[in-house]
Amino acid sequence: MATIFVLIGIAIYFIPSIVAFNRHVEPRVAILLLNIFFGWTFLVWVAMLIWAYQARQAY
């Protein structure tokens, strides 16, 4: 049961990176690195989520 909560927590933690990679935005590697190192702060997490949705898509 604890494993499920850990996996759900990891998925929630990486939502900005998942959104960035699924939308193929240009700074997706930057969003991933910031998510890894600073995603634990809620303010940075929200800022990266907004950035992932507003960034220009690379085709």
N, C-alpha and C positions, 0 to 999 in steps of 0.2 A: 504493500500500500504506500509506503514511504517513497518507493521508487517512482510511482506514478506522479506524486506531488513534485518530486525533483525534476522529472522530465517536463511537466507542465510549467514549472518555474523557469527552466532553461528556455523553453519555447517562448514564454512571455518576455523574458530578458532579451531575446534576439529578434523580436518582432520588427524593430526598425531595419535591421540588416536583411531580414527575410523580405520585407516590403521593397527595399532598395534593389535587391537582386532580382526579384520577380518583375519589377517595373523597368529593369535595365537602365537605371539612372547612371549618369556619368561618375559621380563621386561615391560609387557603392563600396569601393575598398576603404575609402576614408570613413564612411559611415560604419563599416564593419570594425575597423580598428578602434574608433572612438567608442563603439558599443562594447567591445571587449574590455577596454581599459577604464572607461568612465560611465558605462551604462548603469552602474549600481546607484548613481545619483539620479533621483527622479527627474530633476530639472533637465539634465543632459539627455536623459532617455526620451523625454517628451520633445525636446528640441531636435533630436535626431529623427524621430518619427515624423515630425513636421517637415524636416529637410528631405526625408525620403519621399514624401508625397508631393512636395513642391519642386523638386529638382527636375531638370530637363532630361528627358529620356534620350539615351543613345541608341541608335538603331544599327 
